[in-house]
Amino acid sequence: MSSGKALTNRSLKHRTLDGALLFAHCALRLTVQFWLLPPGMAIAFIAVHQGLFGLYLGSLFAPHHKGMPILKSDDRPDFLRRQVLTSRNVRGGRLTDIALGGLNHQIEHHLFPSMSSPDLRIARTIVRRYCGTWAWTTWRPG
């Protein structure tokens, strides 16, 4: 969905190529699925695939936010504190980075949503150093 929306941005450098590749990907995927499988099974495959993908995404997002403070409507932390205090990073090595697609660096992902996944690990060091200089007593949730 967001890929299609991004194609409406006229400042995108290779918009035509990106659009053609996105369309080719979707067309090829559906063609292969309906060519190899009967129509009912192809639709079932797509539904199961989307369901499992949703479960996978849920397993990515849940550990980052469970047990973290929930902001009330009258809480007004600044943007940085809101991201740092309401989400957490998941530790791990390269395998964790691959399995979670870089989203194990959830705080940095929220602070810099358009940053590439490999750079989130670098940003983590900078964010930790900056947060170490905070006067945390200026705002507390709830």
SULWO-V461475 format. One record per residue. N is the residue number from 1. PHI is phi in whole degrees, -180 to 180 (NA if undefined). Layout:
BEGIN
N	PHI
N	PHI
END
This chain:
BEGIN
1	NA
2	-69
3	-65
4	-65
5	-65
6	-63
7	-68
8	-78
9	-77
10	-70
11	-84
12	-62
13	-62
14	-119
15	-60
16	-65
17	-63
18	-60
19	-64
20	-65
21	-67
22	-64
23	-64
24	-62
25	-60
26	-65
27	-65
28	-65
29	-62
30	-66
31	-61
32	-63
33	-63
34	-78
35	-79
36	-84
37	-122
38	-63
39	-52
40	-64
41	-70
42	-64
43	-66
44	-63
45	-60
46	-62
47	-64
48	-65
49	-59
50	-66
51	-64
52	-67
53	-65
54	-63
55	-63
56	-62
57	-64
58	-62
59	-71
60	-77
61	-80
62	-57
63	-63
64	-79
65	-123
66	-66
67	78
68	-93
69	-58
70	-104
71	-77
72	-90
73	-64
74	-91
75	-75
76	-132
77	-73
78	-70
79	-56
80	-63
81	-63
82	-60
83	-71
84	-74
85	-84
86	-107
87	-142
88	-141
89	-91
90	-108
91	-79
92	166
93	-102
94	-62
95	-63
96	-65
97	-59
98	-69
99	-64
100	-98
101	64
102	88
103	-78
104	-72
105	-99
106	-64
107	-61
108	-66
109	-64
110	-71
111	-72
112	-130
113	-63
114	-96
115	-74
116	-67
117	-56
118	-62
119	-80
120	-64
121	-63
122	-68
123	-64
124	-58
125	-61
126	-67
127	-64
128	-62
129	-64
130	-65
131	-65
132	-67
133	-92
134	-70
135	-95
136	-66
137	-78
138	-74
139	-150
140	-133
141	-68
142	67
END
